[in-house]
Every structure is written in C-alpha cells, then in structure tokens.
Amino acid sequence: MKKIYNVFKYFKIMKGVTMKVVVDGMGGDNSPEAIVEGCVLAQKEYDIDIIITGQEDLNKKRIRKI
C-alpha cells in the first residue's frame, strides 16, 4: 500500500483539477482486499474519484467492511 500512497501524493499538487483514477481491483496477490482498502484510503485523503474494476460483488463486499 505504500507504493499506492507515493503515487497519490502527486494529486495534492493539482488543486482544482478533477481527476478520475481507474484501478484494477483484481490485479494483485491480496485482491480485492488490499486494492480496495488502498483506494478507499486514497480517496478519503486526496479527494479524488476512483473507479475500481473487477468483480463488482467482491469489491462492494470489501468496501462495506471498511
């Protein structure tokens, strides 16, 4: 998750710019748990729009747990 945060720090500089980020929710060893958790944390901290792709039911289930 540290790598995700390093990428998202860039967005703080871009104030006033609407940005959408698309993330593969099924693209990791600990997916979708770690991926979705990182996306939720980044969205809260940097106020950006994130679209998570993958199995919708699994992604929604994980979002509800966070």
Beta strands, then each sheet from edge to edge (+ up, - down):
strand 1: 20-24
strand 2: 49-53
sheet 1: 1+ 2+
end
